[in-house]
Amino acid sequence: MGSVNPTEARRIVIVTFPGIQSLDLTGPLEVFHSADLYAHRGVAPADRGGAPSVTDPGYEVVTASPETGSIRTSSGLAITADVALADVKGPIDTLVVAGGDGVHRILADAAAATAMTTELKRLAPKARRVTSVCSGAFLLAESGLLDGRRATTHWSRCGELARRYPAVTVEPDPIFTQDGNVFTSAGVTAGMDLALALVEDDLGREAALTVARWLVLFLHRPGNQSQFSAQLSGQLADRDEVRSLQQTIVEHPGDDCSVEAMARRVGMSARHLARVFANEVGTTPARYVEQVRLEAARRRLEESTDAVEVVATTCGFGSTETMRRAFIRALGVPPAEYRRRFRTSVA
């Protein structure tokens, strides 16, 4: 792992290539650039709670691609990297490998894959932190940098990443993961969440929140927050009665949503409804209800000043302890901590 002179700007190297997803590049770049502006205003927070003494050296962001010259992103935007990958020398604070459709074109070309992985293997030991955004995790995995580690990528590619690289423990749910000094993140905007987390680690919470406000990122999400909502992870049923039940659960999460109560509404036995619901929605009724209630509680905690006890009751959890267990199981934090991190300015 590389070391960095604390008196020099933290050097961020973002790896680009033809077919990169533009937000995988520009999202983290804007976060680090904004943090650099913050640091140079002379109000950078000191280490975890003390009074600030000197202006933090901030960040220097460098973009590097396999070759010099203009390249096109997956959306057609033309960009020009600062340097060629082979010309990146010296220590690196954070190596960021972006994703995009071009990742799989690189992996399908033996020469291109060898050239990219050779450079990543050369640069990674020089870096204090190695990170990827979205499908950039495939390039880290191809380089062997994720072997024996936990990692994530966009939810639609997690299965492929796990099949292709069995030495990697793929976690499909988190928006980003950390294993040692290696960080991987999920799709697109999750790269900004990861960058904010790194800024918070470097400069403190106030710096990260200030950058989030500047970039109008209302929620600073932790890595273990799920990529999925109940409506995203559960498919919409074809059968009218099951689809109607889904809508009722979303609109009235505090009602009696037991399988028995829902079965009475649609004139089925509880066992038959459980079987039909699982076939139609792809998850059990109880799991779907908990996901909906969790999502409703998250919104109430973010957007209101209601007491945690009130949120637990109105969202159908019955008790604060039941809601606490659901939050820790799904998000890794209790409700009070979730509110502290994510309550919006409106609330």
C-alpha positions in Angstrom: 0.0 0.0 0.0 1.4 3.4 -1.0 2.1 6.2 1.4 1.3 9.9 0.9 3.1 13.0 2.2 0.6 14.7 4.5 1.8 18.2 3.5 1.1 17.6 -0.2 -2.3 17.5 -2.0 -3.8 14.0 -2.0 -3.4 12.8 -5.6 -6.5 11.2 -7.0 -5.9 9.2 -10.2 -9.1 8.3 -12.1 -8.7 5.6 -14.8 -10.6 6.3 -17.9 -11.0 4.4 -21.3 -13.2 4.5 -24.4 -16.8 3.6 -23.5 -16.5 4.9 -19.9 -19.8 5.8 -18.1 -19.4 9.6 -17.9 -20.9 9.9 -14.4 -18.5 7.3 -13.1 -15.8 9.8 -13.9 -17.4 13.2 -13.4 -19.3 12.2 -10.2 -16.2 11.4 -8.0 -14.2 14.1 -9.8 -16.7 16.8 -8.7 -16.8 15.6 -5.2 -13.0 15.7 -4.8 -12.8 19.0 -6.6 -15.4 20.5 -4.3 -13.6 19.1 -1.3 -10.4 20.7 -2.6 -12.1 24.1 -2.7 -13.4 23.5 0.8 -9.9 22.6 2.1 -8.3 25.7 0.5 -10.7 28.2 2.2 -8.8 27.8 5.4 -11.7 26.2 7.3 -10.9 22.6 6.9 -11.8 20.6 10.0 -9.1 19.3 12.2 -8.7 15.7 13.1 -12.0 14.5 14.6 -13.1 17.3 16.9 -10.2 19.7 17.6 -10.0 23.3 16.4 -8.6 23.7 12.9 -5.0 24.9 12.8 -3.8 24.9 9.2 -5.5 24.7 5.8 -5.6 21.1 4.5 -3.6 20.5 1.4 -6.7 19.2 -0.4 -6.8 17.1 -3.5 -5.2 17.0 -7.0 -7.3 15.0 -9.5 -5.6 13.5 -12.5 -7.4 11.5 -15.2 -5.5 8.8 -17.0 -6.4 6.6 -20.0 -4.6 3.8 -21.9 -3.7 6.2 -24.6 -3.5 10.0 -24.9 -6.0 12.0 -27.0 -9.8 12.3 -27.0 -12.0 9.3 -26.0 -15.8 9.0 -26.1 -17.9 8.0 -23.1 -20.8 5.5 -23.5 -23.2 8.4 -24.0 -21.0 9.9 -26.7 -19.5 12.7 -24.7 -15.9 13.4 -25.8 -13.3 13.8 -23.0 -9.5 14.0 -23.0 -7.5 12.4 -20.2 -4.7 14.4 -18.5 -2.0 11.6 -19.1 -1.5 8.2 -20.4 -1.7 5.4 -17.8 1.9 4.4 -18.5 3.0 7.9 -17.6 1.5 7.9 -14.1 4.4 7.9 -11.7 5.0 8.5 -8.1 2.7 7.9 -5.0 -1.0 8.0 -5.4 -3.5 8.7 -2.6 -6.6 7.2 -4.2 -6.8 5.1 -7.4 -10.3 5.2 -8.9 -11.2 2.8 -11.7 -14.4 3.9 -13.5 -16.9 1.6 -15.2 -19.0 1.6 -18.3 -19.7 -0.4 -21.4 -16.1 -0.1 -22.4 -15.1 -2.4 -19.5 -16.4 -5.5 -21.3 -14.9 -4.4 -24.6 -11.5 -4.3 -22.8 -12.0 -7.7 -21.3 -13.1 -9.2 -24.6 -9.8 -8.0 -26.2 -6.8 -10.0 -24.8 -4.3 -7.4 -25.7 -6.3 -4.5 -24.2 -7.1 -6.6 -21.1 -3.4 -7.4 -20.6 -2.4 -3.7 -21.0 -5.0 -2.5 -18.5 -4.4 -5.1 -15.9 -0.6 -4.6 -16.1 -1.0 -0.9 -15.4 -3.5 -1.5 -12.5 -1.1 -4.0 -10.9 1.7 -1.5 -11.2 -0.3 1.4 -9.8 -2.2 -0.3 -7.0 0.8 -0.8 -4.7 1.6 2.9 -5.1 -1.9 3.9 -3.8 -3.1 4.4 -0.3 -6.6 3.4 -1.4 -7.8 1.5 -4.5 -11.4 2.0 -5.6 -13.8 1.2 -8.4 -17.1 2.6 -9.5 -19.8 0.3 -11.0 -18.4 -2.2 -13.5 -14.9 -0.9 -12.8 -14.8 -3.7 -10.3 -14.4 -6.1 -13.2 -11.1 -4.5 -14.1 -9.9 -4.8 -10.5 -11.0 -8.4 -10.3 -9.3 -9.2 -13.7 -6.1 -7.7 -12.2 -6.4 -10.0 -9.2 -6.8 -7.0 -6.9 -10.1 -8.3 -5.5 -9.0 -11.9 -4.8 -10.0 -12.9 -1.3 -11.9 -9.7 -0.8 -15.5 -8.6 -0.5 -16.7 -6.4 -3.3 -19.8 -5.0 -5.0 -20.8 -3.6 -8.4 -24.1 -2.5 -10.1 -26.8 -4.9 -9.0 -27.4 -6.1 -12.5 -23.8 -7.2 -12.8 -23.2 -8.8 -9.4 -24.1 -12.3 -10.6 -21.7 -12.0 -13.5 -18.9 -10.7 -11.3 -19.4 -13.7 -8.9 -19.5 -16.3 -11.7 -16.5 -14.9 -13.5 -14.3 -14.3 -10.5 -15.0 -17.0 -7.8 -12.1 -15.8 -5.7 -14.1 -12.6 -5.0 -16.9 -12.5 -2.4 -19.6 -10.4 -4.2 -22.1 -8.6 -2.0 -25.0 -7.4 -4.3 -26.8 -5.2 -1.8 -24.5 -2.5 -0.4 -23.9 0.8 -2.4 -20.2 0.4 -1.6 -17.9 -1.9 0.3 -14.6 -1.6 2.0 -12.1 -4.5 2.5 -8.9 -3.2 3.8 -7.7 -0.4 1.5 -9.9 -1.6 -1.4 -13.3 0.0 -2.0 -15.8 -0.9 -4.6 -19.1 0.8 -5.3 -22.4 0.1 -7.1 -23.9 1.9 -10.1 -23.2 5.4 -11.2 -24.2 7.8 -8.3 -22.9 5.4 -5.7 -19.4 6.5 -6.9 -20.3 9.9 -5.4 -21.4 8.3 -2.2 -18.1 6.5 -2.0 -16.2 9.7 -2.8 -18.1 11.6 0.0 -17.2 8.8 2.4 -13.5 9.1 1.5 -13.7 12.9 1.9 -15.3 12.4 5.3 -12.5 10.1 6.3 -9.9 12.6 5.1 -11.3 15.9 6.1 -14.1 15.2 8.6 -17.9 15.0 8.6 -18.4 18.8 8.3 -16.4 18.8 5.1 -18.4 15.9 3.6 -21.7 17.5 4.5 -20.6 20.9 3.1 -19.6 19.2 -0.2 -22.9 17.3 -0.3 -24.8 20.6 0.2 -22.9 22.3 -2.6 -23.6 19.4 -5.0 -27.2 19.2 -3.8 -26.8 15.6 -2.6 -29.5 15.6 0.0 -28.6 12.2 1.5 -25.1 11.2 2.4 -25.7 7.4 2.3 -23.5 4.9 4.1 -21.9 2.0 2.2 -24.2 -0.6 3.8 -27.4 1.1 2.6 -29.2 -1.1 0.2 -29.2 -0.5 -3.6 -32.8 -1.6 -3.7 -36.2 -0.3 -2.6 -39.2 -2.6 -2.1 -40.7 -1.4 -5.4 -37.4 -2.0 -7.3 -36.6 -5.4 -5.8 -40.1 -6.8 -6.0 -41.7 -7.1 -9.4 -45.2 -5.9 -10.0 -47.7 -8.8 -10.0 -49.7 -9.8 -13.1 -52.7 -10.9 -11.1 -55.1 -8.0 -10.3 -55.7 -9.1 -6.7 -52.0 -9.5 -5.9 -51.2 -6.2 -7.5 -53.9 -4.5 -5.5 -52.5 -6.0 -2.4 -49.1 -4.6 -3.2 -50.6 -1.1 -3.6 -52.5 -1.4 -0.4 -49.4 -2.4 1.6 -47.5 0.6 0.1 -50.3 3.1 0.9 -51.2 1.7 4.4 -48.0 0.0 5.9 -49.4 0.5 9.4 -52.4 -1.7 8.7 -52.7 -5.4 9.6 -50.5 -6.9 6.8 -50.4 -10.5 8.1 -50.7 -13.2 5.5 -54.0 -14.2 7.1 -55.4 -10.7 6.9 -54.3 -10.2 3.3 -55.7 -13.6 2.4 -59.1 -12.6 3.7 -59.1 -9.5 1.6 -58.6 -11.4 -1.7 -60.7 -14.5 -0.7 -57.8 -17.0 -0.6 -56.4 -19.3 2.0 -53.2 -18.0 3.7 -51.2 -20.9 2.2 -52.5 -20.3 -1.3 -51.8 -16.5 -1.1 -48.3 -17.1 0.1 -47.6 -19.4 -2.8 -49.2 -17.0 -5.4 -47.6 -13.9 -4.0 -44.1 -15.5 -4.1 -44.6 -16.6 -7.7 -46.0 -13.3 -8.8 -43.7 -10.9 -6.9 -40.6 -12.9 -6.4 -40.5 -12.7 -2.6 -42.7 -13.8 0.3 -45.5 -11.6 1.6 -43.8 -11.1 4.9 -40.5 -10.0 3.3 -42.3 -7.6 1.0 -44.3 -6.1 3.9 -41.1 -5.6 5.9 -39.3 -3.9 2.9 -42.3 -1.6 2.4 -42.4 -0.7 6.1 -38.7 -0.2 6.2 -38.9 2.2 3.2 -41.8 4.1 4.8 -39.9 4.4 8.1 -36.8 5.6 6.4 -38.8 8.4 4.6 -40.4 9.4 7.9 -37.1 9.5 9.7 -35.6 11.6 6.9 -38.4 14.0 6.4 -40.2 14.5 9.7 -39.5 15.2 13.4 -41.8 12.4 14.6 -40.4 10.4 17.5 -38.9 7.1 16.7 -41.7 5.4 18.7 -44.3 7.2 16.5 -42.6 6.2 13.3 -42.4 2.5 14.5 -46.2 2.5 15.2 -47.4 4.3 12.1 -45.2 2.3 9.8 -46.5 -1.0 11.2 -43.6 -2.3 13.2 -45.5 -2.2 16.4 -42.5 -1.5 18.6 -39.3 0.4 18.4 -37.3 -2.8 19.1 -38.9 -4.6 16.1 -38.1 -1.6 13.9 -34.6 -1.4 15.4 -33.9 -5.0 14.5 -35.2 -4.5 11.0 -33.0 -1.4 10.4 -29.9 -3.2 11.7 -30.6 -6.3 9.6 -31.2 -4.3 6.4 -29.1 -1.2 6.8 -26.5 -1.9 9.5 -27.6 1.1 11.6 -30.4 1.6 14.2 -33.2 4.1 13.4 -31.8 6.9 15.6 -28.4 6.8 13.9 -30.1 6.6 10.5 -32.0 9.8 11.2 -28.8 11.5 12.5 -27.1 10.8 9.2 -29.8 11.4 6.7 -32.5 13.8 8.0 -33.1 16.4 5.3 -32.9 20.1 5.8 -36.7 20.3 5.3 -37.2 18.2 8.4 
